[in-house]
Amino acid sequence: MPSAAKLVKMTIESFDNPKYTGNPYASFALMFNPSSYETKWLVKYDKSQVSGSNMNPPEYNRVSPSDFDLSFTLDGTGVGLAAAGRKSTEAGYVVKELAAFRKATLDYVSDSTAKSRKKYGHPPFCKISWGTFVFRGVLEDAKITHTLFSKEGIPLRAKVSAKFISGIANVSTYDKPEKVLKSIETDSVPGLCTVVSGDPKHFEEVVKENGLRNFRKPGGVGSVKVK
């Protein structure tokens, strides 16, 4: 008799660089494979028409990053754990798995390929694979709905809905992230740094780069380059 096919779980592997090189530093396998998932491609066209002109075909603008939508369930009850081939006595299973999912998709990391080796935080670059399907991108949003609890209030079952967007950052740009922001009178340089990198501690470099005299108020409306 032919041997039974091995069950392969949908897996999320986490990388700290946009080329997905090196070994993943974290991974997360779904408890149960999804019954379906959704991918979406969006092509943008300019549909504007000049007043009084005949109808013209839309002009191509760009291809937006593709989306990947995924929903899955975590079941920490005895029945759910047994169905997944796990021990039925794993306490706090749902809490542990949600923490692992967060680490694999959301918790900030530093880019190991960055030439500057500075710790600019960003969510992980995720490689999602199952069978012949492979998607590379980053988490855009996630929603967790807890549907069952123990008498002590510990989550026993949860449904996770997550959306990922594709795209690989240009590494030469990512090595030294920069963004030009319009500053206003009330902006502070630490505040602008927080918007870009999530960390205000780089403000001294920004002040030096832009030749600013006052980091609390860059001075009126203008452009400030934030690394």
C-alpha positions as CSV (number, residue, x, y, z in Angstrom):
1,M,0.0,0.0,0.0
2,P,1.3,3.5,-0.8
3,S,2.4,5.5,2.3
4,A,0.1,8.2,3.5
5,A,1.0,11.7,2.5
6,K,2.6,13.8,5.3
7,L,0.5,16.7,6.5
8,V,2.2,20.0,5.7
9,K,1.2,23.0,7.8
10,M,1.0,26.6,6.5
11,T,4.1,28.3,8.0
12,I,5.2,31.9,8.5
13,E,8.9,32.4,8.6
14,S,10.4,35.7,9.8
15,F,13.4,37.4,8.3
16,D,15.1,40.6,9.4
17,N,16.0,41.8,6.0
18,P,14.0,42.6,2.8
19,K,16.0,40.1,0.7
20,Y,14.9,37.2,3.0
21,T,18.5,36.0,3.2
22,G,19.9,33.9,6.0
23,N,18.0,31.7,8.3
24,P,14.6,32.8,9.6
25,Y,14.9,34.0,13.2
26,A,11.3,33.0,14.1
27,S,8.6,30.8,12.6
28,F,4.9,30.1,13.2
29,A,2.9,27.1,12.0
30,L,-0.8,27.2,11.9
31,M,-2.6,24.8,14.2
32,F,-5.1,23.9,11.5
33,N,-4.6,24.6,7.8
34,P,-7.0,27.2,6.4
35,S,-10.0,26.1,4.3
36,S,-9.3,29.0,2.1
37,Y,-7.2,32.1,1.7
38,E,-7.4,35.2,-0.5
39,T,-4.9,37.0,-2.6
40,K,-5.6,40.3,-4.4
41,W,-3.8,42.2,-7.2
42,L,-4.7,45.9,-7.9
43,V,-3.8,47.8,-11.1
44,K,-4.2,51.5,-10.9
45,Y,-5.3,53.6,-14.0
46,D,-5.8,57.3,-14.5
47,K,-9.4,57.6,-15.5
48,S,-9.6,61.4,-15.6
49,Q,-11.0,63.0,-18.8
50,V,-10.4,66.5,-20.2
51,S,-13.6,68.5,-20.3
52,G,-15.1,68.5,-23.8
53,S,-12.9,65.6,-25.0
54,N,-14.1,62.3,-26.4
55,M,-13.9,59.3,-24.1
56,N,-10.3,58.1,-23.9
57,P,-9.0,54.8,-22.6
58,P,-7.7,54.8,-19.1
59,E,-4.0,55.5,-18.8
60,Y,-1.9,53.0,-16.8
61,N,-0.5,54.4,-13.6
62,R,1.0,51.6,-11.4
63,V,0.5,48.2,-9.9
64,S,-0.2,48.4,-6.2
65,P,1.3,45.8,-3.7
66,S,-0.7,42.6,-3.7
67,D,-2.7,41.6,-0.6
68,F,-2.9,38.3,1.2
69,D,-5.7,37.7,3.6
70,L,-5.7,34.8,6.0
71,S,-7.9,33.6,8.8
72,F,-7.2,30.7,11.2
73,T,-8.3,29.3,14.5
74,L,-6.4,28.4,17.7
75,D,-8.2,25.9,19.9
76,G,-6.7,25.1,23.3
77,T,-9.5,22.8,24.4
78,G,-8.8,19.1,24.8
79,V,-10.8,18.4,21.7
80,G,-8.9,20.9,19.6
81,L,-5.5,19.9,20.8
82,A,-6.3,16.2,20.2
83,A,-7.5,17.0,16.7
84,A,-4.2,18.8,16.0
85,G,-2.3,15.8,17.3
86,R,-1.0,17.6,20.4
87,K,-1.2,16.8,24.1
88,S,-4.6,17.6,25.6
89,T,-3.0,18.9,28.7
90,E,-1.1,21.9,27.3
91,A,-2.0,24.8,29.6
92,G,-2.1,28.3,28.1
93,Y,-1.8,27.0,24.6
94,V,-3.7,29.8,22.9
95,V,-1.8,32.5,24.9
96,K,1.6,31.0,23.9
97,E,0.6,30.6,20.2
98,L,-0.6,34.2,20.0
99,A,2.7,35.4,21.4
100,A,4.5,33.3,18.8
101,F,2.4,34.7,16.1
102,R,3.1,38.3,17.3
103,K,6.9,37.6,17.3
104,A,6.8,36.1,13.8
105,T,4.7,38.9,12.3
106,L,4.8,42.1,14.3
107,D,7.6,42.5,16.9
108,Y,10.2,45.0,15.7
109,V,13.6,43.7,14.6
110,S,16.8,45.3,13.2
111,D,18.1,44.7,9.7
112,S,21.1,42.4,9.7
113,T,22.1,43.4,6.2
114,A,22.1,47.1,6.9
115,K,25.6,48.6,6.3
116,S,25.2,51.1,9.0
117,R,24.2,48.4,11.5
118,K,21.9,50.9,13.3
119,K,18.8,49.5,14.9
120,Y,16.1,51.0,12.8
121,G,13.0,49.1,13.9
122,H,10.6,47.5,11.5
123,P,8.2,44.6,11.6
124,P,9.5,41.2,10.3
125,F,9.6,40.4,6.6
126,C,7.4,37.3,6.4
127,K,7.6,34.4,4.1
128,I,4.3,32.5,4.1
129,S,4.3,29.0,2.5
130,W,2.0,26.1,2.1
131,G,2.5,23.5,-0.6
132,T,3.3,25.3,-3.9
133,F,2.0,28.6,-2.5
134,V,4.6,31.2,-1.4
135,F,3.9,34.8,-0.4
136,R,6.5,37.4,0.8
137,G,5.5,40.6,2.5
138,V,4.8,42.3,5.8
139,L,1.8,42.3,8.1
140,E,-0.5,45.2,7.5
141,D,-3.2,44.5,10.2
142,A,-4.4,41.7,12.4
143,K,-7.5,41.1,14.4
144,I,-7.8,38.6,17.2
145,T,-11.2,37.5,18.5
146,H,-11.3,35.4,21.7
147,T,-14.4,33.2,21.6
148,L,-14.0,30.8,24.6
149,F,-12.5,31.1,28.1
150,S,-11.8,28.9,31.0
151,K,-13.4,29.5,34.4
152,E,-10.2,31.5,35.4
153,G,-10.6,33.7,32.3
154,I,-7.8,32.1,30.3
155,P,-8.4,32.2,26.5
156,L,-9.2,28.7,25.2
157,R,-10.1,29.5,21.6
158,A,-9.3,32.4,19.3
159,K,-9.8,33.4,15.7
160,V,-7.1,35.3,14.0
161,S,-7.7,37.4,10.8
162,A,-4.5,38.8,9.3
163,K,-3.7,40.9,6.2
164,F,-0.3,41.0,4.6
165,I,1.0,43.2,1.8
166,S,3.7,42.3,-0.7
167,G,6.8,44.2,-1.7
168,I,10.5,44.0,-1.1
169,A,12.2,47.2,-0.1
170,N,15.2,48.5,-2.1
171,V,18.1,47.3,0.0
172,S,20.4,50.2,-0.9
173,T,17.7,52.6,0.3
174,Y,16.9,50.4,3.3
175,D,20.5,50.3,4.4
176,K,20.2,54.0,5.3
177,P,16.5,54.8,5.7
178,E,15.6,58.3,4.9
179,K,12.3,60.2,4.6
180,V,11.6,63.8,3.9
181,L,8.8,65.2,6.0
182,K,7.2,68.6,6.0
183,S,7.7,70.1,9.4
184,I,5.5,72.8,10.9
185,E,6.1,75.2,13.7
186,T,4.9,72.8,16.4
187,D,6.9,69.7,15.2
188,S,9.9,68.5,17.1
189,V,12.7,66.5,15.6
190,P,12.3,63.6,18.1
191,G,8.6,63.5,17.1
192,L,9.5,63.3,13.4
193,C,12.0,60.5,14.2
194,T,9.3,58.6,16.0
195,V,7.0,58.8,13.0
196,V,9.6,57.3,10.7
197,S,11.5,54.8,12.7
198,G,9.4,54.4,15.9
199,D,12.4,55.6,17.9
200,P,13.1,59.3,18.8
201,K,16.7,58.6,19.9
202,H,18.1,59.4,16.4
203,F,17.2,63.1,16.6
204,E,20.8,64.2,17.2
205,E,21.9,62.8,13.9
206,V,18.9,64.4,12.2
207,V,19.7,67.8,13.7
208,K,23.3,67.5,12.5
209,E,22.3,66.3,9.0
210,N,19.9,69.2,8.5
211,G,21.9,71.9,10.2
212,L,19.1,72.7,12.6
213,R,19.7,75.0,15.6
214,N,16.7,74.0,17.6
215,F,15.6,70.4,17.7
216,R,12.3,71.3,19.5
217,K,11.1,73.5,16.6
218,P,12.9,73.0,13.2
219,G,11.5,76.4,12.3
220,G,8.4,77.1,10.3
221,V,7.2,75.1,7.3
222,G,10.0,73.3,5.5
223,S,11.5,69.9,4.7
224,V,13.4,67.9,7.2
225,K,15.3,64.7,6.2
226,V,14.8,62.0,8.8
227,K,17.1,58.9,8.6
